[in-house]
């Protein structure tokens, strides 16, 4: 029964990280800004880093079951 919260958190982190990674890659590929009013390279880097961290946290949650 204690694996329920770990599964839920892992799914949430994995979905968020995957969606953010796809969205960031799509914006960069089209040449559109990832965040308005910010350096394009810095915003793409920060968004990519946040998505990788979220995916890593999701994987870590799955190992806690």
SEKOL-454011 format. One record per atom (N, C-alpha, C): atom name; x, z negated, y; residue in three letters. Coordinates in pm, whole numbers. Each point is the difference from the previous one (the first is absolute). Layout:
- atom | xx | zz | yy | type
- CA | X | Z | Y | ala
...
END
This chain:
- atom | xx | zz | yy | type
- N | 80 | 0 | -120 | unk
- CA | -80 | 0 | 120 | unk
- C | 85 | 0 | 126 | unk
- N | 124 | -45 | -7 | unk
- CA | 82 | -5 | 120 | unk
- C | 57 | 136 | 36 | unk
- N | -13 | 98 | -88 | unk
- CA | 55 | 131 | 30 | unk
- C | -94 | 81 | 89 | unk
- N | -124 | -44 | 17 | unk
- CA | -96 | 71 | 84 | unk
- C | 46 | 18 | 144 | unk
- N | 42 | -109 | 67 | unk
- CA | 48 | 16 | 137 | unk
- C | 126 | 86 | 9 | unk
- N | 88 | -8 | -100 | unk
- CA | 121 | 83 | 2 | unk
- C | -35 | 148 | -13 | unk
- N | -98 | 30 | -84 | unk
- CA | -43 | 139 | -16 | unk
- C | -61 | 51 | 130 | unk
- N | -88 | -82 | 59 | unk
- CA | -65 | 40 | 125 | unk
- C | 102 | 24 | 111 | unk
- N | 92 | -94 | 18 | unk
- CA | 102 | 14 | 105 | unk
- C | 90 | 120 | -28 | unk
- N | 36 | 21 | -125 | unk
- CA | 84 | 114 | -35 | unk
- C | -68 | 132 | 31 | unk
- N | -127 | 9 | -32 | unk
- CA | -75 | 123 | 28 | unk
- C | -11 | 24 | 150 | unk
- N | -28 | -106 | 75 | unk
- CA | -13 | 14 | 146 | unk
- C | 132 | 45 | 62 | unk
- N | 109 | -65 | -38 | unk
- CA | 131 | 39 | 54 | unk
- C | 36 | 143 | -41 | unk
- N | -25 | 36 | -125 | unk
- CA | 35 | 133 | -47 | unk
- C | -83 | 108 | 70 | unk
- N | -129 | -24 | 16 | unk
- CA | -84 | 99 | 70 | unk
- C | 40 | 15 | 146 | unk
- N | 24 | -113 | 67 | unk
- CA | 41 | 6 | 140 | unk
- C | 134 | 70 | 16 | unk
- N | 97 | -39 | -81 | unk
- CA | 133 | 61 | 8 | unk
- C | -2 | 148 | -31 | unk
- N | -74 | 39 | -103 | unk
- CA | -9 | 141 | -34 | unk
- C | -69 | 82 | 106 | unk
- N | -111 | -53 | 54 | unk
- CA | -72 | 72 | 105 | unk
- C | 84 | 12 | 127 | unk
- N | 69 | -106 | 36 | unk
- CA | 85 | 5 | 119 | unk
- C | 115 | 98 | -18 | unk
- N | 57 | 4 | -118 | unk
- CA | 109 | 93 | -27 | unk
- C | -47 | 144 | 6 | unk
- N | -115 | 30 | -58 | unk
- CA | -55 | 136 | 4 | unk
- C | -35 | 38 | 144 | unk
- N | -64 | -91 | 73 | unk
- CA | -39 | 30 | 137 | unk
- C | 122 | 24 | 89 | unk
- N | 103 | -82 | -14 | unk
- CA | 122 | 16 | 79 | unk
- C | 69 | 132 | -33 | unk
- N | 11 | 31 | -127 | unk
- CA | 64 | 125 | -40 | unk
- C | -77 | 121 | 51 | unk
- N | -131 | -7 | -2 | unk
- CA | -82 | 111 | 51 | unk
- C | 19 | 17 | 150 | unk
- N | 2 | -111 | 75 | unk
- CA | 18 | 9 | 145 | unk
- C | 138 | 56 | 34 | unk
- N | 103 | -44 | -73 | unk
- CA | 136 | 47 | 28 | unk
- C | 12 | 147 | -35 | unk
- N | -57 | 42 | -112 | unk
- CA | 9 | 140 | -43 | unk
- C | -68 | 93 | 99 | unk
- N | -110 | -45 | 60 | unk
- CA | -72 | 82 | 98 | unk
- C | 63 | -7 | 140 | unk
- N | 94 | -91 | 19 | unk
- CA | 63 | -16 | 131 | unk
- C | -83 | -80 | 97 | unk
- N | -98 | -72 | -50 | unk
- CA | -86 | -82 | 85 | unk
- C | 59 | -141 | 11 | unk
- N | -30 | -70 | 108 | unk
- CA | 56 | -136 | 15 | unk
- C | -64 | -98 | -97 | unk
- N | 79 | -90 | -49 | unk
- CA | -51 | -105 | -89 | unk
- C | -65 | -109 | 84 | unk
- N | 59 | -32 | 114 | unk
- CA | -56 | -97 | 94 | unk
- C | 19 | 56 | 141 | unk
- N | -102 | -8 | 81 | unk
- CA | 7 | 53 | 135 | unk
- C | 81 | -92 | 91 | unk
- N | 86 | 59 | 82 | unk
- CA | 78 | -75 | 96 | unk
- C | 125 | -66 | -57 | unk
- N | 38 | 39 | -122 | unk
- CA | 117 | -60 | -64 | unk
- C | 91 | 115 | -43 | unk
- N | 129 | -29 | -10 | unk
- CA | 95 | 99 | -48 | unk
- C | -46 | 51 | -137 | unk
- N | -13 | 132 | -19 | unk
- CA | -51 | 54 | -126 | unk
- C | 82 | -40 | -123 | unk
- N | 131 | -3 | 15 | unk
- CA | 85 | -36 | -114 | unk
- C | -18 | -148 | -34 | unk
- N | -5 | -84 | 102 | unk
- CA | -16 | -143 | -23 | unk
- C | -135 | -32 | -63 | unk
- N | -107 | 64 | 48 | unk
- CA | -133 | -29 | -55 | unk
- C | -12 | 49 | -143 | unk
- N | 56 | 116 | -31 | unk
- CA | -5 | 51 | -137 | unk
- C | 83 | -88 | -93 | unk
- N | 114 | -45 | 48 | unk
- CA | 85 | -88 | -80 | unk
- C | -68 | -133 | -27 | unk
- N | -58 | -59 | 102 | unk
- CA | -66 | -129 | -16 | unk
- C | -122 | 11 | -92 | unk
- N | -79 | 107 | 16 | unk
- CA | -116 | 18 | -87 | unk
- C | 43 | 25 | -144 | unk
- N | 107 | 77 | -19 | unk
- CA | 51 | 23 | -135 | unk
- C | 51 | -128 | -63 | unk
- N | 69 | -80 | 78 | unk
- CA | 51 | -128 | -50 | unk
- C | -114 | -95 | -36 | unk
- N | -103 | -4 | 83 | unk
- CA | -116 | -85 | -29 | unk
- C | -70 | 43 | -127 | unk
- N | -9 | 131 | -23 | unk
- CA | -66 | 48 | -121 | unk
- C | 82 | -33 | -125 | unk
- N | 131 | 13 | 9 | unk
- CA | 85 | -34 | -114 | unk
- C | -6 | -150 | -29 | unk
- N | -4 | -82 | 104 | unk
- CA | -12 | -145 | -20 | unk
- C | -133 | -34 | -66 | unk
- N | -109 | 64 | 44 | unk
- CA | -131 | -25 | -60 | unk
- C | -2 | 43 | -147 | unk
- N | 59 | 114 | -31 | unk
- CA | 6 | 45 | -139 | unk
- C | 85 | -95 | -85 | unk
- N | 108 | -51 | 57 | unk
- CA | 83 | -96 | -72 | unk
- C | -75 | -130 | -25 | unk
- N | -73 | -47 | 99 | unk
- CA | -80 | -121 | -18 | unk
- C | -108 | 21 | -106 | unk
- N | -61 | 118 | -2 | unk
- CA | -99 | 30 | -103 | unk
- C | 61 | -4 | -138 | unk
- N | 117 | 59 | -16 | unk
- CA | 69 | -2 | -129 | unk
- C | 37 | -143 | -38 | unk
- N | 44 | -80 | 97 | unk
- CA | 35 | -138 | -27 | unk
- C | -122 | -80 | -46 | unk
- N | -115 | 26 | 63 | unk
- CA | -123 | -70 | -40 | unk
- C | -36 | 36 | -145 | unk
- N | 19 | 124 | -38 | unk
- CA | -31 | 41 | -137 | unk
- C | 93 | -66 | -101 | unk
- N | 122 | -35 | 41 | unk
- CA | 91 | -67 | -93 | unk
- C | -33 | -149 | -13 | unk
- N | -82 | -54 | 84 | unk
- CA | -35 | -142 | -1 | unk
- C | -115 | -30 | -97 | unk
- N | -50 | 100 | -70 | unk
- CA | -115 | -22 | -90 | unk
- C | 40 | -65 | -128 | unk
END
